[in-house]
Amino acid sequence: PLLGVVNGSTAGELEVEVAQLLRAGFGTLKVKVGFDADHDARRVKLVQRTVAGRCRLRIDANQGYDREQACAFAGALDPSGIELFEQPCAAGDWDAAQAVAAVSPVPMMLDESIYGMEDIERAARLGAARFIKLKLMKMGSLESLARGIRRIRELGMEPVLGNGVACEVGCWMEACVARTLITNAGEMNGFLKPVTRLLAEPLRFSDGALVLDAGYAPRLDQDAVSACTVARVAFH
């Protein structure tokens, strides 16, 4: 299963958008915040009313708040239907992460703060998060990614996986890992966003999920790659 993203702001926009996402099969939706805490709080409540318990919500601040703003926003959240609150403050501000986790009625997730095993260990030691999000691009290899996921669970936290701006190949690689190691909605939905696809047989999306057909391996559509090419560099 994959994550869907909510972009609407008004009640009318949200009613249409949420209905479309639910029809597409998404069981978890993400709401971006981190702009203005008061406006963000009102929008989250509007999304909650629109969703009306029909799916889970993830709230992602993308490091947009300072400590005071994040604590105020998190403390005012109604936890109904909210799975987690992601990365409210700057990646390196571990004190802020601890402070928000202490007041939030919603489980915290760290993303930009996590770049390897040391950060996973630190998050657990400080009690700064109950969810940790990993991405293949940050862990460096499939083996390191799998080790990180297992270590998160050993430390009593829950792993989330996926890069929402990855290309089709990156999404496929993350999905192959998620298939056996992840139990929640994947965030490897970047392949759904571009108009142009680069694979001869595009990744298959059905009923809210990235489908891994037996024996499938990605193969580049050379004509599509050529059409998107802006420069070439050769290394000798």
N, C-alpha and C positions, 0 to 999 in steps of 0.2 A: 504493500500500500504506500501511496505517495501523499505528500502534503499539498493542499491547495492554498492559494494566497488571496486574501481579501483586500481589494483596493478601494472600494467605494467609501463615501463619507456620509451621504445623506440617507435617510430612511428608504427613499425610493430606489436609489442606486443599490443599496445593500440587499433589499428584497429581491431584486432581479439577479444580482450577482450570486448571492448565497443559493438561490434556487438553482441556478445553472451549475454551480459547483457540486451541490448535492446530487443533481441528476447525473453528473459525470462520475459519481461514485466516491467522491472524497469523503473520508470519515474524520479528517483532521484539517483544520484551516488555520492559517497564520495571519495575525494582525500586526502590522508594523506600527510602532509608536516611537517615542524618543524625540519628539519635535517640541510640543508644548504640553506639559504634564496635565493641566486642567482640560484642555481640548482633547488630548489623548484619552483621558479617563472617561469623558462623555462618549467618545466614539466607541470605546470598548464596551461600555454598557449598552449602546445602541446595537452593536454587533451581537452581544449576548441575547438581547431581546429578539433580534431577527432570527438568530439560529434556534432559539427556544429549545435547547437541549438535544438537537438533532445530530450534533457532531461535537468533537472536542475542539478546543481553541488553544493555540500557542501565541503568546504575546512576545514580540521581539523588539527591543529598544535599540539594538545596534550601537551600543555605547553612547546613546544620545543624551543621557541625564548625568548631572552631577550627583553626589551622594545625597544631598538634601532632597532634590527633586525625585530621585529614585525611591527613597524611603517613603516620601509622601504619596507618590503614585502607587507603589506596591501596597502600602498599608491600607489604602482605600479600595483596593480591588475586592470585588465580590468573587470568590473562588469558584462559583458555580460553573461547571463545564470547562474550566481553564486547566489545561494539563500542566503548563509551566510558563515561567516568565524568563525570557532570555536576555542575557548580557546587558543589564541596564546602564552600566558605567564603563569607563575606560578600561581597556584590556589589562593594563598594569596596576590598576587600583584595587588591590586585594582587600584593603581595609573597607572600601566601599562595598565590595561584594559581600563581605561578612556582615556588614551593617544591614544591607538590604535583605539578606537571607534571614536575619534575626527578626525582622518585622513583617516580612511578607507572608500572607496567608496562602500564597501559591508557591509551589516548589520552584526553586531557582535553577536555571541552566546557564553554564558558561560556554562560550564559543570562542570569541576572539582572544580570550585569556589563555586558551589551550593550544600549545604548539608541540607538545611531546609528553613523555612519561613524567618528567619532573613537575609539569603543571598539573597533570592528573593527580599525582601524589599530594601536591600542595592544596588543591581544591578539597580533597578528602580530609587532610589534616586540619584545615581551617574551618571545615563545615560550611564552605561557601556555596555549595551547590548540591542538589540531589540528582540533577541530570548533567551530563557532559556531552557536548557535540563534537564529533570528530569529522575530519575531511581527509580524503586521500592526499590531496595536494599538500597538506601540512604534515602528515605523518611520513611521507616520503616513499612508502612501498606498501604493497598489499599485506605483507607479513607484519610490518610495524603497525599497520592499521588494525589487524586482527588482534595483535598483542595488546594494543591500547584498549580495545573494546573489552577484552577479557579482564584486564586489570581494573577497569572502571567497575565492573561487577564484583570483583574480588574485594574492592574497597567499599562496597555497599551502596554504590550509586548506579544510575541507569544510563546506558549509552544511547545517543541519538546519532545518526549518520546521514551525511549528505551535503553536497555543495550545490546550492540553487543557481549558481552561475557557471557550472561546469558544462562542457560540451557533451555530445552524445557518448563518446568513448569513455570519458570520465564517469558519467552517470552509470554506464553499463558496468564498469569495474566496481564502483561502489555498491551497485545492486547485487553483484555476484557475492560480495562479502555480506551484505545485509541479509541475503537469502537464508543463511544459517545462523547468523550471530545477532540480528536485530529483531526486536519484537514490537516495535512501534512504527509509526508512519515515517518513511524515509523522506529526506529533504533533497534527494538527488533528482529534482524536477527541472533542472536547467534545460534539458533536451526538449521540453515542451514549449519553450519560449521563442526560439528563433523561427523566422518564417522559412528560411532555407535549411534543409537537412543535408548533412554531409555523408550520410551512409547510404549505400546501395539498397540495403534493407533496413529501414529506420526501426529504432526501438519501438516496441509495440506497447501502447497504452490502452487499457481496457478496464472499465468499472473502477476507476480510481487507483489503478495499480500499474506499475511497470511489469510487463509480462516477460519472463525469461523462458523462451521456448527451448526445448531440449536440443542441444547441438548448435545453438546459435553462437556466432562470433561476428563482430562487426567488420564490415568491409567498406572501405571508402569508395564513394562515387566520384571518380576522378574528374568527370565533367563538372560536378558541383564544386569540387575543390578548386578547379581552374577558374570557374566563374567568380569565386570569392577571393582569389589570390590578388594581392596588391603589390607584392614584391617577392623576389626569390634571392636567396643567399646560398652559396655553395662553400663548404668547408673542405679543405684538403690537408 
